[in-house]
């Protein structure tokens, strides 16, 4: 079952990264009355929508793997490397407690990176798609 043209390969010259625009450069000459307007692509197959989905999916995966990955690593170390987790650092603090306390800053860092990356990559793509939809 075919769903239209497949997206170009990352090695293809027409491939754009999620944050790059697919807008065409203005022509060198003004359009003539004989130039037929290009048909608008179907909304589900629009390259900007595909890039938006890709950028958002990548953003979710990075944030999830950062927060959950640290937590899973902490759990595995707690379960299988008890001697390592019992290593004293200073005072009454051992490595296990220090790594447990670092869970909150790692989660906050994942949230900050998620929001910053969303503002830089996903939000401009979404705004461009909204403007294109409002212009129709």
Phi and psi in radians as a Rosetta constraint file:
Dihedral C 1 N 2 CA 2 C 2 CIRCULARHARMONIC -1.705 0.35
Dihedral N 2 CA 2 C 2 N 3 CIRCULARHARMONIC 2.425 0.35
Dihedral C 2 N 3 CA 3 C 3 CIRCULARHARMONIC -2.017 0.35
Dihedral N 3 CA 3 C 3 N 4 CIRCULARHARMONIC 0.689 0.35
Dihedral C 3 N 4 CA 4 C 4 CIRCULARHARMONIC 1.629 0.35
Dihedral N 4 CA 4 C 4 N 5 CIRCULARHARMONIC -2.834 0.35
Dihedral C 4 N 5 CA 5 C 5 CIRCULARHARMONIC -1.313 0.35
Dihedral N 5 CA 5 C 5 N 6 CIRCULARHARMONIC 2.386 0.35
Dihedral C 5 N 6 CA 6 C 6 CIRCULARHARMONIC -1.247 0.35
Dihedral N 6 CA 6 C 6 N 7 CIRCULARHARMONIC 2.698 0.35
Dihedral C 6 N 7 CA 7 C 7 CIRCULARHARMONIC -1.121 0.35
Dihedral N 7 CA 7 C 7 N 8 CIRCULARHARMONIC 2.620 0.35
Dihedral C 7 N 8 CA 8 C 8 CIRCULARHARMONIC -1.147 0.35
Dihedral N 8 CA 8 C 8 N 9 CIRCULARHARMONIC 2.658 0.35
Dihedral C 8 N 9 CA 9 C 9 CIRCULARHARMONIC -1.174 0.35
Dihedral N 9 CA 9 C 9 N 10 CIRCULARHARMONIC 2.603 0.35
Dihedral C 9 N 10 CA 10 C 10 CIRCULARHARMONIC -1.037 0.35
Dihedral N 10 CA 10 C 10 N 11 CIRCULARHARMONIC -0.314 0.35
Dihedral C 10 N 11 CA 11 C 11 CIRCULARHARMONIC -1.610 0.35
Dihedral N 11 CA 11 C 11 N 12 CIRCULARHARMONIC -0.045 0.35
Dihedral C 11 N 12 CA 12 C 12 CIRCULARHARMONIC -1.415 0.35
Dihedral N 12 CA 12 C 12 N 13 CIRCULARHARMONIC 2.587 0.35
Dihedral C 12 N 13 CA 13 C 13 CIRCULARHARMONIC -1.113 0.35
Dihedral N 13 CA 13 C 13 N 14 CIRCULARHARMONIC -0.496 0.35
Dihedral C 13 N 14 CA 14 C 14 CIRCULARHARMONIC -1.492 0.35
Dihedral N 14 CA 14 C 14 N 15 CIRCULARHARMONIC -0.008 0.35
Dihedral C 14 N 15 CA 15 C 15 CIRCULARHARMONIC -1.255 0.35
Dihedral N 15 CA 15 C 15 N 16 CIRCULARHARMONIC 2.303 0.35
Dihedral C 15 N 16 CA 16 C 16 CIRCULARHARMONIC -2.054 0.35
Dihedral N 16 CA 16 C 16 N 17 CIRCULARHARMONIC 2.485 0.35
Dihedral C 16 N 17 CA 17 C 17 CIRCULARHARMONIC -1.277 0.35
Dihedral N 17 CA 17 C 17 N 18 CIRCULARHARMONIC 2.823 0.35
Dihedral C 17 N 18 CA 18 C 18 CIRCULARHARMONIC -0.952 0.35
Dihedral N 18 CA 18 C 18 N 19 CIRCULARHARMONIC -0.514 0.35
Dihedral C 18 N 19 CA 19 C 19 CIRCULARHARMONIC -1.655 0.35
Dihedral N 19 CA 19 C 19 N 20 CIRCULARHARMONIC -0.015 0.35
Dihedral C 19 N 20 CA 20 C 20 CIRCULARHARMONIC -1.532 0.35
Dihedral N 20 CA 20 C 20 N 21 CIRCULARHARMONIC 2.653 0.35
Dihedral C 20 N 21 CA 21 C 21 CIRCULARHARMONIC -1.574 0.35
Dihedral N 21 CA 21 C 21 N 22 CIRCULARHARMONIC 2.571 0.35
Dihedral C 21 N 22 CA 22 C 22 CIRCULARHARMONIC -1.774 0.35
Dihedral N 22 CA 22 C 22 N 23 CIRCULARHARMONIC 0.126 0.35
Dihedral C 22 N 23 CA 23 C 23 CIRCULARHARMONIC -1.173 0.35
Dihedral N 23 CA 23 C 23 N 24 CIRCULARHARMONIC 2.415 0.35
Dihedral C 23 N 24 CA 24 C 24 CIRCULARHARMONIC -1.394 0.35
Dihedral N 24 CA 24 C 24 N 25 CIRCULARHARMONIC 2.612 0.35
Dihedral C 24 N 25 CA 25 C 25 CIRCULARHARMONIC -1.211 0.35
Dihedral N 25 CA 25 C 25 N 26 CIRCULARHARMONIC 2.578 0.35
Dihedral C 25 N 26 CA 26 C 26 CIRCULARHARMONIC -1.098 0.35
Dihedral N 26 CA 26 C 26 N 27 CIRCULARHARMONIC 2.524 0.35
Dihedral C 26 N 27 CA 27 C 27 CIRCULARHARMONIC -1.182 0.35
Dihedral N 27 CA 27 C 27 N 28 CIRCULARHARMONIC 2.744 0.35
Dihedral C 27 N 28 CA 28 C 28 CIRCULARHARMONIC -1.277 0.35
Dihedral N 28 CA 28 C 28 N 29 CIRCULARHARMONIC -0.361 0.35
Dihedral C 28 N 29 CA 29 C 29 CIRCULARHARMONIC -2.122 0.35
Dihedral N 29 CA 29 C 29 N 30 CIRCULARHARMONIC 2.678 0.35
Dihedral C 29 N 30 CA 30 C 30 CIRCULARHARMONIC -1.182 0.35
Dihedral N 30 CA 30 C 30 N 31 CIRCULARHARMONIC 2.586 0.35
Dihedral C 30 N 31 CA 31 C 31 CIRCULARHARMONIC -1.165 0.35
Dihedral N 31 CA 31 C 31 N 32 CIRCULARHARMONIC 2.459 0.35
Dihedral C 31 N 32 CA 32 C 32 CIRCULARHARMONIC -1.628 0.35
Dihedral N 32 CA 32 C 32 N 33 CIRCULARHARMONIC 2.826 0.35
Dihedral C 32 N 33 CA 33 C 33 CIRCULARHARMONIC -1.113 0.35
Dihedral N 33 CA 33 C 33 N 34 CIRCULARHARMONIC -0.339 0.35
Dihedral C 33 N 34 CA 34 C 34 CIRCULARHARMONIC -1.456 0.35
Dihedral N 34 CA 34 C 34 N 35 CIRCULARHARMONIC -0.222 0.35
Dihedral C 34 N 35 CA 35 C 35 CIRCULARHARMONIC -1.240 0.35
Dihedral N 35 CA 35 C 35 N 36 CIRCULARHARMONIC 2.133 0.35
Dihedral C 35 N 36 CA 36 C 36 CIRCULARHARMONIC -1.483 0.35
Dihedral N 36 CA 36 C 36 N 37 CIRCULARHARMONIC 2.362 0.35
Dihedral C 36 N 37 CA 37 C 37 CIRCULARHARMONIC -1.170 0.35
Dihedral N 37 CA 37 C 37 N 38 CIRCULARHARMONIC 2.505 0.35
Dihedral C 37 N 38 CA 38 C 38 CIRCULARHARMONIC -1.228 0.35
Dihedral N 38 CA 38 C 38 N 39 CIRCULARHARMONIC 2.445 0.35
Dihedral C 38 N 39 CA 39 C 39 CIRCULARHARMONIC -1.132 0.35
Dihedral N 39 CA 39 C 39 N 40 CIRCULARHARMONIC 2.484 0.35
Dihedral C 39 N 40 CA 40 C 40 CIRCULARHARMONIC -1.258 0.35
Dihedral N 40 CA 40 C 40 N 41 CIRCULARHARMONIC 2.365 0.35
Dihedral C 40 N 41 CA 41 C 41 CIRCULARHARMONIC -1.218 0.35
Dihedral N 41 CA 41 C 41 N 42 CIRCULARHARMONIC 2.728 0.35
Dihedral C 41 N 42 CA 42 C 42 CIRCULARHARMONIC -1.096 0.35
Dihedral N 42 CA 42 C 42 N 43 CIRCULARHARMONIC 2.457 0.35
Dihedral C 42 N 43 CA 43 C 43 CIRCULARHARMONIC -0.971 0.35
Dihedral N 43 CA 43 C 43 N 44 CIRCULARHARMONIC -0.635 0.35
Dihedral C 43 N 44 CA 44 C 44 CIRCULARHARMONIC -1.299 0.35
Dihedral N 44 CA 44 C 44 N 45 CIRCULARHARMONIC -0.261 0.35
Dihedral C 44 N 45 CA 45 C 45 CIRCULARHARMONIC -1.947 0.35
Dihedral N 45 CA 45 C 45 N 46 CIRCULARHARMONIC 0.116 0.35
Dihedral C 45 N 46 CA 46 C 46 CIRCULARHARMONIC -1.158 0.35
Dihedral N 46 CA 46 C 46 N 47 CIRCULARHARMONIC 2.376 0.35
Dihedral C 46 N 47 CA 47 C 47 CIRCULARHARMONIC -1.128 0.35
Dihedral N 47 CA 47 C 47 N 48 CIRCULARHARMONIC -0.590 0.35
Dihedral C 47 N 48 CA 48 C 48 CIRCULARHARMONIC -1.173 0.35
Dihedral N 48 CA 48 C 48 N 49 CIRCULARHARMONIC -0.647 0.35
Dihedral C 48 N 49 CA 49 C 49 CIRCULARHARMONIC -1.125 0.35
Dihedral N 49 CA 49 C 49 N 50 CIRCULARHARMONIC -0.702 0.35
Dihedral C 49 N 50 CA 50 C 50 CIRCULARHARMONIC -1.114 0.35
Dihedral N 50 CA 50 C 50 N 51 CIRCULARHARMONIC -0.741 0.35
Dihedral C 50 N 51 CA 51 C 51 CIRCULARHARMONIC -1.146 0.35
Dihedral N 51 CA 51 C 51 N 52 CIRCULARHARMONIC -0.646 0.35
Dihedral C 51 N 52 CA 52 C 52 CIRCULARHARMONIC -1.103 0.35
Dihedral N 52 CA 52 C 52 N 53 CIRCULARHARMONIC -0.806 0.35
Dihedral C 52 N 53 CA 53 C 53 CIRCULARHARMONIC -1.066 0.35
Dihedral N 53 CA 53 C 53 N 54 CIRCULARHARMONIC -0.740 0.35
Dihedral C 53 N 54 CA 54 C 54 CIRCULARHARMONIC -1.120 0.35
Dihedral N 54 CA 54 C 54 N 55 CIRCULARHARMONIC -0.792 0.35
Dihedral C 54 N 55 CA 55 C 55 CIRCULARHARMONIC -1.119 0.35
Dihedral N 55 CA 55 C 55 N 56 CIRCULARHARMONIC -0.738 0.35
Dihedral C 55 N 56 CA 56 C 56 CIRCULARHARMONIC -1.180 0.35
Dihedral N 56 CA 56 C 56 N 57 CIRCULARHARMONIC -0.699 0.35
Dihedral C 56 N 57 CA 57 C 57 CIRCULARHARMONIC -1.104 0.35
Dihedral N 57 CA 57 C 57 N 58 CIRCULARHARMONIC -0.773 0.35
Dihedral C 57 N 58 CA 58 C 58 CIRCULARHARMONIC -1.085 0.35
Dihedral N 58 CA 58 C 58 N 59 CIRCULARHARMONIC -0.733 0.35
Dihedral C 58 N 59 CA 59 C 59 CIRCULARHARMONIC -1.081 0.35
Dihedral N 59 CA 59 C 59 N 60 CIRCULARHARMONIC -0.799 0.35
Dihedral C 59 N 60 CA 60 C 60 CIRCULARHARMONIC -1.091 0.35
Dihedral N 60 CA 60 C 60 N 61 CIRCULARHARMONIC -0.755 0.35
Dihedral C 60 N 61 CA 61 C 61 CIRCULARHARMONIC -1.122 0.35
Dihedral N 61 CA 61 C 61 N 62 CIRCULARHARMONIC -0.755 0.35
Dihedral C 61 N 62 CA 62 C 62 CIRCULARHARMONIC -1.110 0.35
Dihedral N 62 CA 62 C 62 N 63 CIRCULARHARMONIC -0.800 0.35
Dihedral C 62 N 63 CA 63 C 63 CIRCULARHARMONIC -1.128 0.35
Dihedral N 63 CA 63 C 63 N 64 CIRCULARHARMONIC -0.736 0.35
Dihedral C 63 N 64 CA 64 C 64 CIRCULARHARMONIC -1.160 0.35
Dihedral N 64 CA 64 C 64 N 65 CIRCULARHARMONIC -0.810 0.35
Dihedral C 64 N 65 CA 65 C 65 CIRCULARHARMONIC -1.181 0.35
Dihedral N 65 CA 65 C 65 N 66 CIRCULARHARMONIC -0.505 0.35
Dihedral C 65 N 66 CA 66 C 66 CIRCULARHARMONIC -1.178 0.35
Dihedral N 66 CA 66 C 66 N 67 CIRCULARHARMONIC -0.944 0.35
Dihedral C 66 N 67 CA 67 C 67 CIRCULARHARMONIC -1.227 0.35
Dihedral N 67 CA 67 C 67 N 68 CIRCULARHARMONIC -0.889 0.35
Dihedral C 67 N 68 CA 68 C 68 CIRCULARHARMONIC -1.252 0.35
Dihedral N 68 CA 68 C 68 N 69 CIRCULARHARMONIC -0.582 0.35
Dihedral C 68 N 69 CA 69 C 69 CIRCULARHARMONIC -1.092 0.35
Dihedral N 69 CA 69 C 69 N 70 CIRCULARHARMONIC -0.758 0.35
Dihedral C 69 N 70 CA 70 C 70 CIRCULARHARMONIC -1.114 0.35
Dihedral N 70 CA 70 C 70 N 71 CIRCULARHARMONIC -0.748 0.35
Dihedral C 70 N 71 CA 71 C 71 CIRCULARHARMONIC -1.120 0.35
Dihedral N 71 CA 71 C 71 N 72 CIRCULARHARMONIC -0.760 0.35
Dihedral C 71 N 72 CA 72 C 72 CIRCULARHARMONIC -1.142 0.35
Dihedral N 72 CA 72 C 72 N 73 CIRCULARHARMONIC -0.715 0.35
Dihedral C 72 N 73 CA 73 C 73 CIRCULARHARMONIC -1.068 0.35
Dihedral N 73 CA 73 C 73 N 74 CIRCULARHARMONIC -0.726 0.35
Dihedral C 73 N 74 CA 74 C 74 CIRCULARHARMONIC -1.099 0.35
Dihedral N 74 CA 74 C 74 N 75 CIRCULARHARMONIC -0.754 0.35
Dihedral C 74 N 75 CA 75 C 75 CIRCULARHARMONIC -1.122 0.35
Dihedral N 75 CA 75 C 75 N 76 CIRCULARHARMONIC -0.747 0.35
Dihedral C 75 N 76 CA 76 C 76 CIRCULARHARMONIC -1.126 0.35
Dihedral N 76 CA 76 C 76 N 77 CIRCULARHARMONIC -0.730 0.35
Dihedral C 76 N 77 CA 77 C 77 CIRCULARHARMONIC -1.114 0.35
Dihedral N 77 CA 77 C 77 N 78 CIRCULARHARMONIC -0.696 0.35
Dihedral C 77 N 78 CA 78 C 78 CIRCULARHARMONIC -1.137 0.35
Dihedral N 78 CA 78 C 78 N 79 CIRCULARHARMONIC -0.612 0.35
Dihedral C 78 N 79 CA 79 C 79 CIRCULARHARMONIC -1.483 0.35
Dihedral N 79 CA 79 C 79 N 80 CIRCULARHARMONIC -0.603 0.35
Dihedral C 79 N 80 CA 80 C 80 CIRCULARHARMONIC -2.020 0.35
Dihedral N 80 CA 80 C 80 N 81 CIRCULARHARMONIC -0.191 0.35
Dihedral C 80 N 81 CA 81 C 81 CIRCULARHARMONIC -2.246 0.35
Dihedral N 81 CA 81 C 81 N 82 CIRCULARHARMONIC 0.995 0.35
Dihedral C 81 N 82 CA 82 C 82 CIRCULARHARMONIC -1.098 0.35
Dihedral N 82 CA 82 C 82 N 83 CIRCULARHARMONIC -0.586 0.35
Dihedral C 82 N 83 CA 83 C 83 CIRCULARHARMONIC -1.141 0.35
Dihedral N 83 CA 83 C 83 N 84 CIRCULARHARMONIC -0.697 0.35
Dihedral C 83 N 84 CA 84 C 84 CIRCULARHARMONIC -1.157 0.35
Dihedral N 84 CA 84 C 84 N 85 CIRCULARHARMONIC -0.714 0.35
Dihedral C 84 N 85 CA 85 C 85 CIRCULARHARMONIC -1.237 0.35
Dihedral N 85 CA 85 C 85 N 86 CIRCULARHARMONIC -0.354 0.35
Dihedral C 85 N 86 CA 86 C 86 CIRCULARHARMONIC -1.522 0.35
Dihedral N 86 CA 86 C 86 N 87 CIRCULARHARMONIC -0.007 0.35
Dihedral C 86 N 87 CA 87 C 87 CIRCULARHARMONIC -1.131 0.35
Dihedral N 87 CA 87 C 87 N 88 CIRCULARHARMONIC 2.146 0.35
Dihedral C 87 N 88 CA 88 C 88 CIRCULARHARMONIC -1.279 0.35
Dihedral N 88 CA 88 C 88 N 89 CIRCULARHARMONIC 2.442 0.35
Dihedral C 88 N 89 CA 89 C 89 CIRCULARHARMONIC -1.749 0.35
Dihedral N 89 CA 89 C 89 N 90 CIRCULARHARMONIC -1.090 0.35
Dihedral C 89 N 90 CA 90 C 90 CIRCULARHARMONIC -2.803 0.35
Dihedral N 90 CA 90 C 90 N 91 CIRCULARHARMONIC 2.606 0.35
Dihedral C 90 N 91 CA 91 C 91 CIRCULARHARMONIC 0.999 0.35
Dihedral N 91 CA 91 C 91 N 92 CIRCULARHARMONIC -2.306 0.35
Dihedral C 91 N 92 CA 92 C 92 CIRCULARHARMONIC -1.707 0.35
Dihedral N 92 CA 92 C 92 N 93 CIRCULARHARMONIC 0.175 0.35
Dihedral C 92 N 93 CA 93 C 93 CIRCULARHARMONIC -1.596 0.35
Dihedral N 93 CA 93 C 93 N 94 CIRCULARHARMONIC 2.226 0.35
Dihedral C 93 N 94 CA 94 C 94 CIRCULARHARMONIC -1.915 0.35
Dihedral N 94 CA 94 C 94 N 95 CIRCULARHARMONIC 3.040 0.35
Dihedral C 94 N 95 CA 95 C 95 CIRCULARHARMONIC -1.076 0.35
Dihedral N 95 CA 95 C 95 N 96 CIRCULARHARMONIC -0.651 0.35
Dihedral C 95 N 96 CA 96 C 96 CIRCULARHARMONIC -1.100 0.35
Dihedral N 96 CA 96 C 96 N 97 CIRCULARHARMONIC -0.769 0.35
Dihedral C 96 N 97 CA 97 C 97 CIRCULARHARMONIC -1.184 0.35
Dihedral N 97 CA 97 C 97 N 98 CIRCULARHARMONIC -0.699 0.35
Dihedral C 97 N 98 CA 98 C 98 CIRCULARHARMONIC -1.100 0.35
Dihedral N 98 CA 98 C 98 N 99 CIRCULARHARMONIC -0.770 0.35
Dihedral C 98 N 99 CA 99 C 99 CIRCULARHARMONIC -1.147 0.35
Dihedral N 99 CA 99 C 99 N 100 CIRCULARHARMONIC -0.618 0.35
Dihedral C 99 N 100 CA 100 C 100 CIRCULARHARMONIC -1.147 0.35
Dihedral N 100 CA 100 C 100 N 101 CIRCULARHARMONIC -0.700 0.35
Dihedral C 100 N 101 CA 101 C 101 CIRCULARHARMONIC -1.227 0.35
Dihedral N 101 CA 101 C 101 N 102 CIRCULARHARMONIC -0.451 0.35
Dihedral C 101 N 102 CA 102 C 102 CIRCULARHARMONIC -1.302 0.35
Dihedral N 102 CA 102 C 102 N 103 CIRCULARHARMONIC -0.166 0.35
Dihedral C 102 N 103 CA 103 C 103 CIRCULARHARMONIC -1.051 0.35
Dihedral N 103 CA 103 C 103 N 104 CIRCULARHARMONIC -0.742 0.35
Dihedral C 103 N 104 CA 104 C 104 CIRCULARHARMONIC -1.125 0.35
Dihedral N 104 CA 104 C 104 N 105 CIRCULARHARMONIC -0.868 0.35
Dihedral C 104 N 105 CA 105 C 105 CIRCULARHARMONIC -1.081 0.35
Dihedral N 105 CA 105 C 105 N 106 CIRCULARHARMONIC -0.614 0.35
Dihedral C 105 N 106 CA 106 C 106 CIRCULARHARMONIC -1.144 0.35
Dihedral N 106 CA 106 C 106 N 107 CIRCULARHARMONIC -0.714 0.35
Dihedral C 106 N 107 CA 107 C 107 CIRCULARHARMONIC -1.150 0.35
Dihedral N 107 CA 107 C 107 N 108 CIRCULARHARMONIC -0.748 0.35
Dihedral C 107 N 108 CA 108 C 108 CIRCULARHARMONIC -1.104 0.35
Dihedral N 108 CA 108 C 108 N 109 CIRCULARHARMONIC -0.714 0.35
Dihedral C 108 N 109 CA 109 C 109 CIRCULARHARMONIC -1.079 0.35
Dihedral N 109 CA 109 C 109 N 110 CIRCULARHARMONIC -0.715 0.35
Dihedral C 109 N 110 CA 110 C 110 CIRCULARHARMONIC -1.079 0.35
Dihedral N 110 CA 110 C 110 N 111 CIRCULARHARMONIC -0.690 0.35
Dihedral C 110 N 111 CA 111 C 111 CIRCULARHARMONIC -1.163 0.35
Dihedral N 111 CA 111 C 111 N 112 CIRCULARHARMONIC -0.759 0.35
Dihedral C 111 N 112 CA 112 C 112 CIRCULARHARMONIC -1.114 0.35
Dihedral N 112 CA 112 C 112 N 113 CIRCULARHARMONIC -0.780 0.35
Dihedral C 112 N 113 CA 113 C 113 CIRCULARHARMONIC -1.133 0.35
Dihedral N 113 CA 113 C 113 N 114 CIRCULARHARMONIC -0.681 0.35
Dihedral C 113 N 114 CA 114 C 114 CIRCULARHARMONIC -1.030 0.35
Dihedral N 114 CA 114 C 114 N 115 CIRCULARHARMONIC -0.876 0.35
Dihedral C 114 N 115 CA 115 C 115 CIRCULARHARMONIC -1.142 0.35
Dihedral N 115 CA 115 C 115 N 116 CIRCULARHARMONIC -0.731 0.35
Dihedral C 115 N 116 CA 116 C 116 CIRCULARHARMONIC -1.128 0.35
Dihedral N 116 CA 116 C 116 N 117 CIRCULARHARMONIC -0.788 0.35
Dihedral C 116 N 117 CA 117 C 117 CIRCULARHARMONIC -1.170 0.35
Dihedral N 117 CA 117 C 117 N 118 CIRCULARHARMONIC -0.666 0.35
Dihedral C 117 N 118 CA 118 C 118 CIRCULARHARMONIC -1.089 0.35
Dihedral N 118 CA 118 C 118 N 119 CIRCULARHARMONIC -0.744 0.35
Dihedral C 118 N 119 CA 119 C 119 CIRCULARHARMONIC -1.132 0.35
Dihedral N 119 CA 119 C 119 N 120 CIRCULARHARMONIC -0.600 0.35
Dihedral C 119 N 120 CA 120 C 120 CIRCULARHARMONIC -1.457 0.35
Dihedral N 120 CA 120 C 120 N 121 CIRCULARHARMONIC -0.556 0.35
Dihedral C 120 N 121 CA 121 C 121 CIRCULARHARMONIC -2.047 0.35
Dihedral N 121 CA 121 C 121 N 122 CIRCULARHARMONIC -0.897 0.35
Dihedral C 121 N 122 CA 122 C 122 CIRCULARHARMONIC -1.333 0.35
Dihedral N 122 CA 122 C 122 N 123 CIRCULARHARMONIC -0.783 0.35
Dihedral C 122 N 123 CA 123 C 123 CIRCULARHARMONIC -1.086 0.35
Dihedral N 123 CA 123 C 123 N 124 CIRCULARHARMONIC -0.754 0.35
Dihedral C 123 N 124 CA 124 C 124 CIRCULARHARMONIC -1.096 0.35
Dihedral N 124 CA 124 C 124 N 125 CIRCULARHARMONIC -0.661 0.35
Dihedral C 124 N 125 CA 125 C 125 CIRCULARHARMONIC -1.109 0.35
Dihedral N 125 CA 125 C 125 N 126 CIRCULARHARMONIC -0.770 0.35
Dihedral C 125 N 126 CA 126 C 126 CIRCULARHARMONIC -1.117 0.35
Dihedral N 126 CA 126 C 126 N 127 CIRCULARHARMONIC -0.696 0.35
Dihedral C 126 N 127 CA 127 C 127 CIRCULARHARMONIC -1.145 0.35
Dihedral N 127 CA 127 C 127 N 128 CIRCULARHARMONIC -0.695 0.35
Dihedral C 127 N 128 CA 128 C 128 CIRCULARHARMONIC -1.115 0.35
Dihedral N 128 CA 128 C 128 N 129 CIRCULARHARMONIC -0.706 0.35
Dihedral C 128 N 129 CA 129 C 129 CIRCULARHARMONIC -1.166 0.35
Dihedral N 129 CA 129 C 129 N 130 CIRCULARHARMONIC -0.708 0.35
Dihedral C 129 N 130 CA 130 C 130 CIRCULARHARMONIC -1.067 0.35
Dihedral N 130 CA 130 C 130 N 131 CIRCULARHARMONIC -0.778 0.35
Dihedral C 130 N 131 CA 131 C 131 CIRCULARHARMONIC -1.093 0.35
Dihedral N 131 CA 131 C 131 N 132 CIRCULARHARMONIC -0.720 0.35
Dihedral C 131 N 132 CA 132 C 132 CIRCULARHARMONIC -1.139 0.35
Dihedral N 132 CA 132 C 132 N 133 CIRCULARHARMONIC -0.660 0.35
Dihedral C 132 N 133 CA 133 C 133 CIRCULARHARMONIC -1.203 0.35
Dihedral N 133 CA 133 C 133 N 134 CIRCULARHARMONIC -0.636 0.35
Dihedral C 133 N 134 CA 134 C 134 CIRCULARHARMONIC -1.275 0.35
Dihedral N 134 CA 134 C 134 N 135 CIRCULARHARMONIC -0.464 0.35
Dihedral C 134 N 135 CA 135 C 135 CIRCULARHARMONIC -1.329 0.35
Dihedral N 135 CA 135 C 135 N 136 CIRCULARHARMONIC -0.318 0.35
